[in-house]
Amino acid sequence: MADTAWLTILGIGDNGLDSLTPPARALFEASETIIAPERVLARIDCGGRETIPWTFGIKETIAYLMARRGRPTTILATGDPMFYGVGATLMRSLDTAEMRVIPSPSAFSLAAARLGWALQDVAMISLHGRSVHGLASHVQPGARIIALTSTGRTVIEAAQILSARGYGRSEMQVLEHIGGPAERIKVLRADRIAADKPSFADFNTLAIECVAEPGAVLLPAVPGLQDEAFEHDGQLTKREVRAVTLARLGPVPGGLLWDVGAGCGSIGIEWMRAARGARAIAIESSESRRTMTAHNAIVLGAPGLDIVAGAAPAALADLAMPDAVFIGGGISHDGVFEAAWEALRPSGRLVANAVTVEGEARLFALQSVHGGELIRLQVNRAEPVGRYLGWKPLMPVTIWSVTKDGSL
């Protein structure tokens, strides 16, 4: 690697060059061009080397580096560059042999050491350069969360999310300039931060110990959220059916789902909540339902849900290859199944639900050709009948699930 590596990424702490190990310091001393955040450059002696303040976004950074590919370059990055850092991002564009990465302790490790938290018991997430609403899917009673942030404002936004969810009593510890001479830890309740909006250093790490208030709604990662958790117009895959459907789709880390005829987005959102890094594309022709889908995605902690306007099969063209497809509406429409099946990755899963006789007949016909499993699900819910309870049946749902031949 040393013979071909032209890009060196050194993890650095808030205490500057003193945080570098002897091998990392030697690489720094041998560097020709240094790219680093302005606050880092302001606190270190670069010895007359060419310095480039890192004031551009990640896309611009990649473009800049690709333009000077092969020329010796050193990036100074905070903490561990391979843990939600620039190293992990650049690995998607460069060959591993082109890079050498020397990490420092990550903000997660430093925070856990200060707080006495075991990292294996903590949700480690990044809200840096990402929607703060991604926090919502990790909020559970008793959960501990350590989050990277973008600015001090991120802390206030996180406190508002916690308070709105009924977790205003949660303890939030803001670790400012962790590992440096200006290190300080502020401890406040979420509801106080949300109300008072105090100021915090922009360079901070956020630690949360979730405390649910009485009556706080439980939104577990297990598929099958209560119907009331979603804003909808009645076109919603009901809770019990949704849980069975997601079990057959089989969410996997990093997997991509097409939710065709997404309605209010319930299937795609729960897919993303169920597995680390899971992605989903919601395809929906109704503008009002797309609006509901966007709202639900934010509130339920899936802000990365990709929402595509249009009707299948035309709207499916040019989308990324899916690992799983759910067809909740339109299975009877010409070309919908065929387009989805053609695009589906080998060994991918397809699940289609139908409530009409015509839709059910279509599922029977497809199963006779492609195999798979058919089930018919009937759900009855107890509801008041005068002074008593009676069973109210929901419409029966036929579910077809099939795996595409991995040899294709």
URTA-V870873 format. One record per residue. N is the residue number from 1. RES is the residue in three letters. PSI is psi in whole degrees, -180 to 180 (none if undefined). Layout:
n->N res->RES psi->PSI
n->N res->RES psi->PSI
//
This chain:
n->1 res->MET psi->-36
n->2 res->ALA psi->-27
n->3 res->ASP psi->-26
n->4 res->THR psi->-13
n->5 res->ALA psi->123
n->6 res->TRP psi->-16
n->7 res->LEU psi->123
n->8 res->THR psi->129
n->9 res->ILE psi->117
n->10 res->LEU psi->123
n->11 res->GLY psi->133
n->12 res->ILE psi->145
n->13 res->GLY psi->179
n->14 res->ASP psi->-12
n->15 res->ASN psi->18
n->16 res->GLY psi->-140
n->17 res->LEU psi->-23
n->18 res->ASP psi->-18
n->19 res->SER psi->-12
n->20 res->LEU psi->138
n->21 res->THR psi->162
n->22 res->PRO psi->-44
n->23 res->PRO psi->-40
n->24 res->ALA psi->-38
n->25 res->ARG psi->-38
n->26 res->ALA psi->-41
n->27 res->LEU psi->-38
n->28 res->PHE psi->-45
n->29 res->GLU psi->-29
n->30 res->ALA psi->-3
n->31 res->SER psi->154
n->32 res->GLU psi->-46
n->33 res->THR psi->131
n->34 res->ILE psi->128
n->35 res->ILE psi->128
n->36 res->ALA psi->157
n->37 res->PRO psi->150
n->38 res->GLU psi->-38
n->39 res->ARG psi->-29
n->40 res->VAL psi->-45
n->41 res->LEU psi->-33
n->42 res->ALA psi->-17
n->43 res->ARG psi->5
n->44 res->ILE psi->158
n->45 res->ASP psi->112
n->46 res->CYS psi->3
n->47 res->GLY psi->36
n->48 res->GLY psi->3
n->49 res->ARG psi->158
n->50 res->GLU psi->127
n->51 res->THR psi->141
n->52 res->ILE psi->109
n->53 res->PRO psi->134
n->54 res->TRP psi->85
n->55 res->THR psi->2
n->56 res->PHE psi->164
n->57 res->GLY psi->175
n->58 res->ILE psi->-37
n->59 res->LYS psi->-42
n->60 res->GLU psi->-35
n->61 res->THR psi->-47
n->62 res->ILE psi->-44
n->63 res->ALA psi->-42
n->64 res->TYR psi->-46
n->65 res->LEU psi->-39
n->66 res->MET psi->-32
n->67 res->ALA psi->-28
n->68 res->ARG psi->25
n->69 res->ARG psi->131
n->70 res->GLY psi->-20
n->71 res->ARG psi->133
n->72 res->PRO psi->125
n->73 res->THR psi->142
n->74 res->THR psi->131
n->75 res->ILE psi->132
n->76 res->LEU psi->119
n->77 res->ALA psi->148
n->78 res->THR psi->131
n->79 res->GLY psi->-130
n->80 res->ASP psi->108
n->81 res->PRO psi->-16
n->82 res->MET psi->5
n->83 res->PHE psi->94
n->84 res->TYR psi->33
n->85 res->GLY psi->-178
n->86 res->VAL psi->-30
n->87 res->GLY psi->-46
n->88 res->ALA psi->-36
n->89 res->THR psi->-45
n->90 res->LEU psi->-25
n->91 res->MET psi->-20
n->92 res->ARG psi->-19
n->93 res->SER psi->-20
n->94 res->LEU psi->154
n->95 res->ASP psi->145
n->96 res->THR psi->-36
n->97 res->ALA psi->-16
n->98 res->GLU psi->-10
n->99 res->MET psi->147
n->100 res->ARG psi->133
n->101 res->VAL psi->126
n->102 res->ILE psi->105
n->103 res->PRO psi->156
n->104 res->SER psi->169
n->105 res->PRO psi->135
n->106 res->SER psi->163
n->107 res->ALA psi->-32
n->108 res->PHE psi->-46
n->109 res->SER psi->-44
n->110 res->LEU psi->-43
n->111 res->ALA psi->-45
n->112 res->ALA psi->-38
n->113 res->ALA psi->-39
n->114 res->ARG psi->-38
n->115 res->LEU psi->-14
n->116 res->GLY psi->30
n->117 res->TRP psi->138
n->118 res->ALA psi->121
n->119 res->LEU psi->-32
n->120 res->GLN psi->-14
n->121 res->ASP psi->10
n->122 res->VAL psi->140
n->123 res->ALA psi->119
n->124 res->MET psi->114
n->125 res->ILE psi->163
n->126 res->SER psi->126
n->127 res->LEU psi->13
n->128 res->HIS psi->115
n->129 res->GLY psi->12
n->130 res->ARG psi->164
n->131 res->SER psi->131
n->132 res->VAL psi->-19
n->133 res->HIS psi->-12
n->134 res->GLY psi->-19
n->135 res->LEU psi->-34
n->136 res->ALA psi->-35
n->137 res->SER psi->-12
n->138 res->HIS psi->-5
n->139 res->VAL psi->109
n->140 res->GLN psi->154
n->141 res->PRO psi->127
n->142 res->GLY psi->-3
n->143 res->ALA psi->146
n->144 res->ARG psi->134
n->145 res->ILE psi->134
n->146 res->ILE psi->128
n->147 res->ALA psi->135
n->148 res->LEU psi->146
n->149 res->THR psi->167
n->150 res->SER psi->-47
n->151 res->THR psi->179
n->152 res->GLY psi->-27
n->153 res->ARG psi->-31
n->154 res->THR psi->-37
n->155 res->VAL psi->-44
n->156 res->ILE psi->-43
n->157 res->GLU psi->-39
n->158 res->ALA psi->-40
n->159 res->ALA psi->-37
n->160 res->GLN psi->-38
n->161 res->ILE psi->-45
n->162 res->LEU psi->-46
n->163 res->SER psi->-41
n->164 res->ALA psi->-29
n->165 res->ARG psi->-2
n->166 res->GLY psi->26
n->167 res->TYR psi->34
n->168 res->GLY psi->-21
n->169 res->ARG psi->-3
n->170 res->SER psi->141
n->171 res->GLU psi->128
n->172 res->MET psi->125
n->173 res->GLN psi->122
n->174 res->VAL psi->112
n->175 res->LEU psi->103
n->176 res->GLU psi->137
n->177 res->HIS psi->46
n->178 res->ILE psi->133
n->179 res->GLY psi->-2
n->180 res->GLY psi->177
n->181 res->PRO psi->-22
n->182 res->ALA psi->17
n->183 res->GLU psi->137
n->184 res->ARG psi->144
n->185 res->ILE psi->124
n->186 res->LYS psi->133
n->187 res->VAL psi->120
n->188 res->LEU psi->158
n->189 res->ARG psi->151
n->190 res->ALA psi->-42
n->191 res->ASP psi->-30
n->192 res->ARG psi->-40
n->193 res->ILE psi->-43
n->194 res->ALA psi->-36
n->195 res->ALA psi->-44
n->196 res->ASP psi->-24
n->197 res->LYS psi->57
n->198 res->PRO psi->167
n->199 res->SER psi->147
n->200 res->PHE psi->154
n->201 res->ALA psi->142
n->202 res->ASP psi->-31
n->203 res->PHE psi->93
n->204 res->ASN psi->161
n->205 res->THR psi->137
n->206 res->LEU psi->128
n->207 res->ALA psi->133
n->208 res->ILE psi->132
n->209 res->GLU psi->107
n->210 res->CYS psi->128
n->211 res->VAL psi->116
n->212 res->ALA psi->134
n->213 res->GLU psi->158
n->214 res->PRO psi->131
n->215 res->GLY psi->-3
n->216 res->ALA psi->136
n->217 res->VAL psi->129
n->218 res->LEU psi->124
n->219 res->LEU psi->80
n->220 res->PRO psi->165
n->221 res->ALA psi->-17
n->222 res->VAL psi->130
n->223 res->PRO psi->143
n->224 res->GLY psi->42
n->225 res->LEU psi->151
n->226 res->GLN psi->146
n->227 res->ASP psi->-33
n->228 res->GLU psi->-14
n->229 res->ALA psi->-17
n->230 res->PHE psi->140
n->231 res->GLU psi->126
n->232 res->HIS psi->169
n->233 res->ASP psi->21
n->234 res->GLY psi->-24
n->235 res->GLN psi->82
n->236 res->LEU psi->132
n->237 res->THR psi->114
n->238 res->LYS psi->158
n->239 res->ARG psi->-51
n->240 res->GLU psi->-41
n->241 res->VAL psi->-38
n->242 res->ARG psi->-42
n->243 res->ALA psi->-43
n->244 res->VAL psi->-42
n->245 res->THR psi->-46
n->246 res->LEU psi->-36
n->247 res->ALA psi->-36
n->248 res->ARG psi->-28
n->249 res->LEU psi->-34
n->250 res->GLY psi->69
n->251 res->PRO psi->135
n->252 res->VAL psi->154
n->253 res->PRO psi->127
n->254 res->GLY psi->-2
n->255 res->GLY psi->148
n->256 res->LEU psi->128
n->257 res->LEU psi->137
n->258 res->TRP psi->122
n->259 res->ASP psi->97
n->260 res->VAL psi->122
n->261 res->GLY psi->57
n->262 res->ALA psi->-20
n->263 res->GLY psi->-120
n->264 res->CYS psi->7
n->265 res->GLY psi->14
n->266 res->SER psi->-40
n->267 res->ILE psi->-48
n->268 res->GLY psi->-41
n->269 res->ILE psi->-45
n->270 res->GLU psi->-32
n->271 res->TRP psi->-47
n->272 res->MET psi->-33
n->273 res->ARG psi->-22
n->274 res->ALA psi->-19
n->275 res->ALA psi->143
n->276 res->ARG psi->126
n->277 res->GLY psi->8
n->278 res->ALA psi->143
n->279 res->ARG psi->155
n->280 res->ALA psi->147
n->281 res->ILE psi->122
n->282 res->ALA psi->119
n->283 res->ILE psi->118
n->284 res->GLU psi->133
n->285 res->SER psi->-24
n->286 res->SER psi->125
n->287 res->GLU psi->-42
n->288 res->SER psi->-36
n->289 res->ARG psi->-33
n->290 res->ARG psi->-37
n->291 res->THR psi->-44
n->292 res->MET psi->-40
n->293 res->THR psi->-45
n->294 res->ALA psi->-42
n->295 res->HIS psi->-48
n->296 res->ASN psi->-39
n->297 res->ALA psi->-41
n->298 res->ILE psi->-50
n->299 res->VAL psi->-35
n->300 res->LEU psi->12
n->301 res->GLY psi->29
n->302 res->ALA psi->56
n->303 res->PRO psi->-15
n->304 res->GLY psi->2
n->305 res->LEU psi->129
n->306 res->ASP psi->121
n->307 res->ILE psi->122
n->308 res->VAL psi->127
n->309 res->ALA psi->134
n->310 res->GLY psi->172
n->311 res->ALA psi->145
n->312 res->ALA psi->149
n->313 res->PRO psi->-12
n->314 res->ALA psi->-38
n->315 res->ALA psi->-10
n->316 res->LEU psi->-14
n->317 res->ALA psi->136
n->318 res->ASP psi->7
n->319 res->LEU psi->155
n->320 res->ALA psi->147
n->321 res->MET psi->126
n->322 res->PRO psi->154
n->323 res->ASP psi->-21
n->324 res->ALA psi->151
n->325 res->VAL psi->133
n->326 res->PHE psi->127
n->327 res->ILE psi->100
n->328 res->GLY psi->-15
n->329 res->GLY psi->143
n->330 res->GLY psi->14
n->331 res->ILE psi->-24
n->332 res->SER psi->-9
n->333 res->HIS psi->142
n->334 res->ASP psi->130
n->335 res->GLY psi->-10
n->336 res->VAL psi->-53
n->337 res->PHE psi->-45
n->338 res->GLU psi->-42
n->339 res->ALA psi->-42
n->340 res->ALA psi->-42
n->341 res->TRP psi->-40
n->342 res->GLU psi->-39
n->343 res->ALA psi->-23
n->344 res->LEU psi->136
n->345 res->ARG psi->143
n->346 res->PRO psi->137
n->347 res->SER psi->8
n->348 res->GLY psi->163
n->349 res->ARG psi->140
n->350 res->LEU psi->132
n->351 res->VAL psi->132
n->352 res->ALA psi->136
n->353 res->ASN psi->147
n->354 res->ALA psi->142
n->355 res->VAL psi->-12
n->356 res->THR psi->161
n->357 res->VAL psi->-41
n->358 res->GLU psi->-42
n->359 res->GLY psi->-40
n->360 res->GLU psi->-41
n->361 res->ALA psi->-38
n->362 res->ARG psi->-40
n->363 res->LEU psi->-41
n->364 res->PHE psi->-44
n->365 res->ALA psi->-42
n->366 res->LEU psi->-38
n->367 res->GLN psi->-34
n->368 res->SER psi->-23
n->369 res->VAL psi->-43
n->370 res->HIS psi->-6
n->371 res->GLY psi->-150
n->372 res->GLY psi->-171
n->373 res->GLU psi->137
n->374 res->LEU psi->133
n->375 res->ILE psi->157
n->376 res->ARG psi->122
n->377 res->LEU psi->127
n->378 res->GLN psi->123
n->379 res->VAL psi->133
n->380 res->ASN psi->134
n->381 res->ARG psi->139
n->382 res->ALA psi->125
n->383 res->GLU psi->157
n->384 res->PRO psi->136
n->385 res->VAL psi->93
n->386 res->GLY psi->-125
n->387 res->ARG psi->2
n->388 res->TYR psi->-177
n->389 res->LEU psi->144
n->390 res->GLY psi->162
n->391 res->TRP psi->123
n->392 res->LYS psi->116
n->393 res->PRO psi->140
n->394 res->LEU psi->164
n->395 res->MET psi->133
n->396 res->PRO psi->147
n->397 res->VAL psi->130
n->398 res->THR psi->129
n->399 res->ILE psi->124
n->400 res->TRP psi->128
n->401 res->SER psi->137
n->402 res->VAL psi->148
n->403 res->THR psi->132
n->404 res->LYS psi->138
n->405 res->ASP psi->121
n->406 res->GLY psi->-11
n->407 res->SER psi->-8
n->408 res->LEU psi->none
//
